[in-house]
Amino acid sequence: MARKKAVKQPKVNAKDWRNLPTAAWNTLTFHSYFAEMNREKFGVEEYVPMRNWGFEQRQIKAAIERYGPVVLREVCEQAFADYRPTRDFPQLSAGFVLSFMASRILPRILAEKAERERIEAEQKGAADVVAITW
């Protein structure tokens, strides 16, 4: 019996965070995002992780598993909007965001997400009622 050839999936560049759907982001994508955003916003040429690369990768992976990449990206975007660099801390690292800033930003984002989901459920329920009455 002949075997079917597997269809090759196009290779996705995990570092290309601008063109990759947020739902497909992983640890490498978030590190690329932080490096480029620090370069653009603060002029930092070389990204330096908090503690070390392994520490940040574990933190990012745990946050992705717990909250999902979409929520985590919203947290990171808000962190970059809020952060003001200083002479001692000229960049914003993923480790700092997840260790110290996320506890302030995350509850608001989760509440907004829950509210959006509630409104969508109500609208879907209202649409179902209208469909049933006709």
N, C-alpha and C positions, 0 to 999 in steps of 0.2 A: 504494500500500500504506500503510495507516495505521500510524503509529508508536505504540508502546506508551508510556504515561506511566510515568515513573520513580516508583517508590514512595518517598515521602519518609521518610527515616530520622529518628527523633526526635533533636533536637539535644541533645548531651551538654554539660553545663556542666563544663569541665575544672577550674574552680576549686573545685568541690564535692567535695573529696577524701574526705569522710566517706561519701558515697553512691556514689562512683565505684569500680568494681572496680579493685583494685590493678594488674591486668594492663593496664588502659586508661590508667594514669597517664602524663602527659607532663611536659615542663619546667614548664609553667604550674601543673600540679597540685602538683608538688614545691615550687615557690615559695609557693603558697598554704598548703601544709602547714607549711612553715617559719615563715611569718608568723604563722599561727594558733597553732602550738605555742609560739613565743616569747611570744606574748601571754598564753596560758594558763599556761605554766609559770614564766615569768620576769617577767611584767608589762611587757614591752617593747611599746609602742604602735606604733612605726614600724619595720618591718623594714629593715635596711640591709645590702645585699649586700657580700660581700668583693670588693674592688677596684671592680667595677661590675656592672651587670645582665648585660651581654653575656658577661663572664667566667664568671659563675655559670651562665648558660644553656648555654654551651658545655660546661662541666664536667658539668652534669647530663645533657645530651644524650649525651655520650660515655659516661657511666656507665650510662645506660639501654641504650644500644646494646651495651655490653660485657657487663653483668651481668643486665640485665632489670629492670623496675620492681619486681617482687616482692622480689628480693634487695636492691635499693637501698632500698626502704622499710624492710626489716628493719635495714639498716645505720643508717638515720636514726633509727628508733625506739630502737635501742641507744645511739646517740650522745646522744639527748635523755635517756635514763636515766642515762648516765654523766657528763654535763656538769654542772659546778658553775660558775655565773656569778660573775664578780668585778666589782669597780668599773670596771676598765679594759675588760673584755669582758663586758658584761651580757647579750649574746644569743649564740645559736648560729646561724651562717650556713651555708648549704649549701656554700659555697666552703671554709670551714674544715673541715667534716666530710669533704668529698671530698679535700681536700689533706692533712690531718693525722690525722684520726681513722679514716678508712676503712682505712688500711693495718694498723691494729691490730684492727679489728672484722671486716673482710671475710673473712680466712682462716677464722675460726671459723664464720661463717655459711655459707660455701661448703662447709666440711667437714660441717656439720650437714645441709645440703641433699644432699650426695653420699651421706651415710649413710642419709637417708630414702629416696632413690631406690634405693639398694642393697637396703634392706629390702623396699621395694615390689616390686622385681624378683624377689627371692627368694620372696616370698609369691605372686606371680603364677606363678612357675615351679613352686612347690609345688602350686598350684591346678591348673595344667595337667597335672601328673603325676597327681593324684588323678582328674581328669576323664578321662584316658586309660585308667587302670586300671579304671574302671567301664565 
